[in-house]
Amino acid sequence: MIRLRRILAFLANPRFLLCFGIAWMLTNGWAYVLLALGMLLRSPFLSGIAGSYLALLWLPFTPEKIFTVLIAVRLLKRFFPEDRKTLQELLDLTVKA
């Protein structure tokens, strides 16, 4: 219970959420934007590329979720190196895992 609370506290950190949002845009968000543009511009090419990528993402074996979290952690270390509490929490969670 305590471990779950620590993980949720780490994931709910505003700095981590910002980095996760940026990482999500790098791995997924562009496809949603491209799909919307393809539908708006009535371009089957744009819709097809975005739809294919999004369909691939919804398959259970895609490692995109792991990559998104790894990119978010890397961005957290780069953008907020002075946030020792969050980085120490991350280190503690990885050591215990």
Secondary structure, 3 states (H helix, E strand, C coil): CHHHHHHHHHHCCHHHHHHHHHHHHHHHHHHHHHHHHHHHHCCHHHHHHHHHHHHHHCCCCCCHHHHHHHHHHHHHHHHCCCCHHHHHHHHHHHHHC
